[in-house]
Amino acid sequence: MEELWRICRDGARITVRGPYYKSHYAFGDPTHRHFFTENSFVFFADSHMHSFYSHARFKVERTRLVTHGLRLLLPFKRFLNFFLWNIFDEIEFTLLVKKESVKKP
């Protein structure tokens, strides 16, 4: 994330898509070393209490849960996601690069 932030200009948009933590694919696929939740990028906001971990700053513009197959036809997916696993396969974030709030060394 630091490198993405470094090479992007202020206001750039980045799309990050990865395995959703409530999907069995997140755990079962040996290539998935990490998976994402709806809060994966909150640490990169100035307002977060642990934002000191990184100089990179992003604003989450959008979070979208992605599903495939017959589960596309399932009604009330967002509601059911609170109670069930394996409704969504992936999560997609649209991040806005924030550089004006970061002090240069």
Secondary structure, DSSP 8 states (H G I E B T S, - for coil): -HHHHHHS-TT-EEEEEEEBTTSHHHHH-TT-S--B-TTTTGGGSTTSTTGGG-S--EEEEEEEEE--GGGGG-TTHHHHTTT-SSS--EEEEEEEE--TTS---
